[in-house]
Amino acid sequence: MHRSSVLRRHPYTIDISSLREANGRNEVPRKKCLTQIALQSARQAWCKTQDLLAFFFPQGYRGGPAK
């Protein structure tokens, strides 16, 4: 009976068990240590700071107070 129900199944039906197996195979544990996260955050912050400086000082920041 099980075999006949499989044969009568619509060709586009989704088999949940095969999806679960495929999902388990595709999962790759991504582990980042805290130093990598800190470096990435610092890099992003520095890029944003450079963008802000370029926006407020289009000729370039010359440093120091205006005289």
N, CA, C and O atoms as a MOPAC input file, in Angstrom:
PM7 MOZYME 1SCF
protein

 N      0.81600 1    -1.19200 1     0.00000 1
 C      0.00000 1     0.00000 1     0.00000 1
 C      0.86300 1     1.26100 1     0.00000 1
 O      0.52700 1     2.24500 1    -0.65900 1
 N      1.96500 1     1.23400 1     0.73100 1
 C      2.84000 1     2.40200 1     0.77600 1
 C      3.42600 1     2.70000 1    -0.59800 1
 O      3.53900 1     3.85800 1    -1.00100 1
 N      3.79700 1     1.64000 1    -1.30800 1
 C      4.39800 1     1.83800 1    -2.61800 1
 C      3.39700 1     2.43000 1    -3.60400 1
 O      3.75700 1     3.29200 1    -4.40600 1
 N      2.15700 1     1.98300 1    -3.55700 1
 C      1.15600 1     2.51600 1    -4.47300 1
 C      0.83700 1     3.97600 1    -4.15000 1
 O      0.55900 1     4.76100 1    -5.05700 1
 N      0.87600 1     4.34800 1    -2.86000 1
 C      0.61900 1     5.74700 1    -2.51900 1
 C      1.76100 1     6.63300 1    -3.00300 1
 O      1.54200 1     7.78900 1    -3.36500 1
 N      2.97600 1     6.09500 1    -3.01000 1
 C      4.10900 1     6.85800 1    -3.53000 1
 C      3.97000 1     7.03600 1    -5.03400 1
 O      4.28000 1     8.10200 1    -5.56500 1
 N      3.50900 1     6.00600 1    -5.71800 1
 C      3.34500 1     6.10300 1    -7.16500 1
 C      2.20200 1     7.04400 1    -7.54900 1
 O      2.26500 1     7.69800 1    -8.59000 1
 N      1.15900 1     7.11600 1    -6.71700 1
 C      0.02700 1     7.97800 1    -7.02300 1
 C      0.26600 1     9.43100 1    -6.61100 1
 O     -0.56800 1    10.29300 1    -6.88400 1
 N      1.36300 1     9.70200 1    -5.97500 1
 C      1.63400 1    11.05600 1    -5.49700 1
 C      1.88100 1    11.99600 1    -6.67600 1
 O      2.41500 1    11.58900 1    -7.70800 1
 N      1.49100 1    13.23500 1    -6.51000 1
 C      1.68600 1    14.23400 1    -7.56100 1
 C      3.17900 1    14.44600 1    -7.78300 1
 O      3.94100 1    14.42500 1    -6.81600 1
 N      3.62300 1    14.64900 1    -9.01900 1
 C      5.07100 1    14.76800 1    -9.27600 1
 C      5.71000 1    16.00600 1    -8.65000 1
 O      6.92400 1    16.02700 1    -8.44600 1
 N      4.92300 1    17.03800 1    -8.34200 1
 C      5.50500 1    18.25800 1    -7.78700 1
 C      5.35200 1    18.36800 1    -6.27600 1
 O      5.61500 1    19.42600 1    -5.70400 1
 N      4.93400 1    17.30100 1    -5.62800 1
 C      4.81400 1    17.37300 1    -4.17400 1
 C      6.20200 1    17.43800 1    -3.54500 1
 O      7.17700 1    16.91700 1    -4.08600 1
 N      6.26100 1    18.08200 1    -2.40300 1
 C      7.53400 1    18.27000 1    -1.70800 1
 C      7.63700 1    17.25200 1    -0.58500 1
 O      6.73500 1    17.12700 1     0.24200 1
 N      8.73700 1    16.53500 1    -0.56800 1
 C      8.98200 1    15.55600 1     0.48500 1
 C      9.70700 1    16.25800 1     1.63400 1
 O     10.85500 1    16.67800 1     1.48400 1
 N      9.04100 1    16.38200 1     2.76700 1
 C      9.58600 1    17.11200 1     3.91000 1
 C     10.86200 1    16.46300 1     4.43500 1
 O     11.79900 1    17.16400 1     4.81600 1
 N     10.90800 1    15.14400 1     4.46000 1
 C     12.09300 1    14.47600 1     5.01100 1
 C     13.33200 1    14.75600 1     4.16400 1
 O     14.42500 1    14.90400 1     4.70900 1
 N     13.18000 1    14.83000 1     2.84200 1
 C     14.34400 1    15.12800 1     2.00100 1
 C     14.80400 1    16.56600 1     2.20700 1
 O     16.00000 1    16.85200 1     2.13900 1
 N     13.85200 1    17.48100 1     2.46100 1
 C     14.24400 1    18.86500 1     2.74100 1
 C     15.02000 1    18.96000 1     4.04300 1
 O     16.00300 1    19.69600 1     4.13300 1
 N     14.58400 1    18.22300 1     5.04700 1
 C     15.29600 1    18.25100 1     6.32500 1
 C     16.70900 1    17.69500 1     6.17500 1
 O     17.65400 1    18.22400 1     6.75900 1
 N     16.84900 1    16.63200 1     5.39500 1
 C     18.18300 1    16.05900 1     5.17600 1
 C     19.06700 1    17.04100 1     4.42300 1
 O     20.23500 1    17.21500 1     4.76900 1
 N     18.51900 1    17.68500 1     3.39700 1
 C     19.30600 1    18.63900 1     2.61600 1
 C     19.68700 1    19.84000 1     3.46700 1
 O     20.79800 1    20.35700 1     3.35200 1
 N     18.77700 1    20.28400 1     4.31300 1
 C     19.06300 1    21.42200 1     5.17600 1
 C     20.18100 1    21.08000 1     6.15700 1
 O     21.04500 1    21.91600 1     6.42400 1
 N     20.17300 1    19.89400 1     6.68100 1
 C     21.22200 1    19.47900 1     7.60300 1
 C     22.58100 1    19.38500 1     6.93600 1
 O     23.60400 1    19.66200 1     7.56200 1
 N     22.59700 1    18.99600 1     5.67000 1
 C     23.87200 1    18.88400 1     4.95100 1
 C     24.44200 1    20.24800 1     4.61000 1
 O     25.66000 1    20.42400 1     4.60300 1
 N     23.57200 1    21.22600 1     4.32300 1
 C     24.05600 1    22.52800 1     3.87300 1
 C     24.50100 1    23.43000 1     5.01300 1
 O     25.18500 1    24.42600 1     4.77700 1
 N     24.13000 1    23.10300 1     6.23300 1
 C     24.50600 1    23.95700 1     7.34800 1
 C     25.98600 1    23.78500 1     7.66000 1
 O     26.46500 1    22.68200 1     7.92200 1
 N     26.69000 1    24.90500 1     7.62200 1
 C     28.10500 1    24.90700 1     7.96300 1
 C     28.25400 1    25.79000 1     9.19100 1
 O     27.86400 1    26.95700 1     9.15500 1
 N     28.79700 1    25.27400 1    10.25700 1
 C     28.94600 1    26.12900 1    11.43500 1
 C     29.96000 1    27.23000 1    11.17000 1
 O     31.10900 1    26.96100 1    10.81700 1
 N     29.53000 1    28.45200 1    11.34100 1
 C     30.41200 1    29.59500 1    11.11500 1
 C     30.79700 1    30.16700 1    12.47700 1
 O     29.98600 1    30.78200 1    13.17000 1
 N     32.03600 1    29.94800 1    12.82800 1
 C     32.50800 1    30.43000 1    14.11900 1
 C     33.54700 1    31.51300 1    13.87500 1
 O     34.51400 1    31.31200 1    13.14000 1
 N     33.33400 1    32.65600 1    14.49600 1
 C     34.31000 1    33.73100 1    14.41600 1
 C     34.75900 1    34.04800 1    15.82900 1
 O     33.94800 1    34.14000 1    16.75100 1
 N     36.02800 1    34.21100 1    15.97900 1
 C     36.51200 1    34.57000 1    17.30200 1
 C     36.27700 1    36.06400 1    17.53400 1
 O     36.02400 1    36.81800 1    16.59400 1
 N     36.36100 1    36.46800 1    18.77200 1
 C     36.06000 1    37.85400 1    19.12900 1
 C     37.02000 1    38.83700 1    18.47900 1
 O     36.63100 1    39.96600 1    18.17800 1
 N     38.25900 1    38.43600 1    18.25600 1
 C     39.20400 1    39.36300 1    17.63100 1
 C     38.80700 1    39.65600 1    16.18800 1
 O     38.93600 1    40.79100 1    15.73000 1
 N     38.32500 1    38.64400 1    15.46700 1
 C     37.88200 1    38.87400 1    14.09200 1
 C     36.67700 1    39.80200 1    14.06100 1
 O     36.58600 1    40.67900 1    13.20200 1
 N     35.74700 1    39.60900 1    15.00000 1
 C     34.57000 1    40.47300 1    15.05900 1
 C     34.98600 1    41.90300 1    15.39900 1
 O     34.47100 1    42.85600 1    14.81500 1
 N     35.91500 1    42.05400 1    16.34200 1
 C     36.38300 1    43.38800 1    16.72400 1
 C     37.10400 1    44.06600 1    15.56600 1
 O     36.91200 1    45.25800 1    15.33000 1
 N     37.92900 1    43.31900 1    14.84600 1
 C     38.63000 1    43.89300 1    13.69400 1
 C     37.65800 1    44.33700 1    12.61400 1
 O     37.82300 1    45.40700 1    12.02900 1
 N     36.65400 1    43.52500 1    12.34900 1
 C     35.67000 1    43.88600 1    11.33600 1
 C     34.88700 1    45.13000 1    11.75800 1
 O     34.62800 1    46.00800 1    10.93400 1
 N     34.51300 1    45.20900 1    13.02900 1
 C     33.78400 1    46.37900 1    13.52400 1
 C     34.64800 1    47.63200 1    13.44300 1
 O     34.16700 1    48.69500 1    13.05100 1
 N     35.91600 1    47.50900 1    13.81200 1
 C     36.81900 1    48.65700 1    13.74500 1
 C     37.02000 1    49.10800 1    12.30400 1
 O     37.07100 1    50.30600 1    12.02500 1
 N     37.13400 1    48.15400 1    11.39500 1
 C     37.29500 1    48.48400 1     9.97800 1
 C     36.07500 1    49.23700 1     9.44600 1
 O     36.20700 1    50.22600 1     8.72600 1
 N     34.88400 1    48.75400 1     9.81300 1
 C     33.66200 1    49.42300 1     9.36900 1
 C     33.56200 1    50.82400 1     9.96400 1
 O     33.17000 1    51.76400 1     9.27200 1
 N     33.91300 1    50.97000 1    11.24100 1
 C     33.86200 1    52.28300 1    11.88400 1
 C     34.84800 1    53.24100 1    11.22300 1
 O     34.52800 1    54.41300 1    11.02500 1
 N     36.03600 1    52.76200 1    10.88300 1
 C     37.03500 1    53.61200 1    10.24600 1
 C     36.56900 1    54.04400 1     8.85600 1
 O     36.77500 1    55.19200 1     8.46300 1
 N     35.94900 1    53.13900 1     8.11900 1
 C     35.43000 1    53.49700 1     6.79000 1
 C     34.32700 1    54.54500 1     6.90300 1
 O     34.27700 1    55.47700 1     6.10000 1
 N     33.44300 1    54.40300 1     7.88900 1
 C     32.38600 1    55.39800 1     8.07800 1
 C     32.97100 1    56.74000 1     8.49100 1
 O     32.49100 1    57.78600 1     8.05400 1
 N     34.01300 1    56.71800 1     9.33600 1
 C     34.66300 1    57.96000 1     9.74900 1
 C     35.30200 1    58.64800 1     8.55300 1
 O     35.19900 1    59.86600 1     8.41000 1
 N     35.95700 1    57.88300 1     7.69700 1
 C     36.56300 1    58.46500 1     6.50300 1
 C     35.51000 1    59.07200 1     5.58700 1
 O     35.72600 1    60.13800 1     5.01000 1
 N     34.36600 1    58.39500 1     5.44900 1
 C     33.29000 1    58.93700 1     4.62200 1
 C     32.76300 1    60.24800 1     5.19800 1
 O     32.51300 1    61.19800 1     4.45700 1
 N     32.59500 1    60.30100 1     6.52600 1
 C     32.11800 1    61.53800 1     7.15300 1
 C     33.12500 1    62.67000 1     6.99000 1
 O     32.74300 1    63.80100 1     6.69100 1
 N     34.40500 1    62.37400 1     7.18400 1
 C     35.42900 1    63.40200 1     7.00500 1
 C     35.46000 1    63.90100 1     5.56800 1
 O     35.61700 1    65.09800 1     5.32700 1
 N     35.31200 1    62.99500 1     4.62100 1
 C     35.29800 1    63.39700 1     3.21000 1
 C     34.06700 1    64.24600 1     2.90200 1
 O     34.11400 1    65.11400 1     2.03100 1
 N     32.96400 1    63.99800 1     3.61400 1
 C     31.75100 1    64.78000 1     3.38300 1
 C     31.89800 1    66.19300 1     3.95100 1
 O     31.55900 1    67.17200 1     3.28500 1
 N     32.40700 1    66.29600 1     5.19000 1
 C     32.50300 1    67.60000 1     5.83700 1
 C     33.72400 1    68.39800 1     5.39000 1
 O     33.70300 1    69.62800 1     5.43900 1
 N     34.77400 1    67.73000 1     4.96100 1
 C     35.98700 1    68.40600 1     4.50400 1
 C     36.33800 1    67.89800 1     3.10900 1
 O     37.20000 1    67.02900 1     2.97600 1
 N     35.69100 1    68.41800 1     2.07000 1
 C     35.94300 1    67.89500 1     0.71500 1
 C     37.38100 1    68.11800 1     0.24000 1
 O     37.89200 1    67.34200 1    -0.56700 1
 N     38.04700 1    69.18900 1     0.74300 1
 C     39.42900 1    69.43200 1     0.31900 1
 C     40.41300 1    68.61100 1     1.13300 1
 O     41.61000 1    68.62000 1     0.84900 1
 N     39.93200 1    67.91500 1     2.12300 1
 C     40.81300 1    67.12100 1     2.97300 1
 C     40.97300 1    67.78000 1     4.32500 1
 O     40.99400 1    69.00700 1     4.42300 1
 N     41.08400 1    66.98900 1     5.35300 1
 C     41.23300 1    67.51800 1     6.70600 1
 C     42.68200 1    67.88400 1     6.92800 1
 O     43.57500 1    67.05200 1     6.76600 1
 N     42.92200 1    69.15900 1     7.30800 1
 C     44.30000 1    69.60700 1     7.49300 1
 C     44.72000 1    69.54700 1     8.95600 1
 O     45.89200 1    69.74900 1     9.27400 1
 N     43.78700 1    69.27400 1     9.83300 1
 C     44.12400 1    69.09000 1    11.24400 1
 C     44.27200 1    70.38800 1    12.00700 1
 O     44.57000 1    71.43600 1    11.43400 1
 N     44.06200 1    70.30300 1    13.30400 1
 C     44.26600 1    71.45300 1    14.17600 1
 C     43.14800 1    72.48400 1    14.09300 1
 O     42.31300 1    72.43700 1    13.18900 1
 N     43.13800 1    73.41600 1    15.04600 1
 C     42.12200 1    74.47200 1    15.02800 1
 C     42.44000 1    75.51600 1    13.96000 1
 O     43.59500 1    75.70000 1    13.57500 1
 N     41.41300 1    76.18100 1    13.49900 1
 C     41.61100 1    77.23100 1    12.48900 1
 C     42.29000 1    78.43200 1    13.13500 1
 O     41.99600 1    78.78600 1    14.27600 1
 N     43.20800 1    79.05700 1    12.38700 1
 C     43.94800 1    80.20300 1    12.94400 1
 C     43.48800 1    81.49000 1    12.31400 1
 O     43.99400 1    82.55900 1    12.65400 1

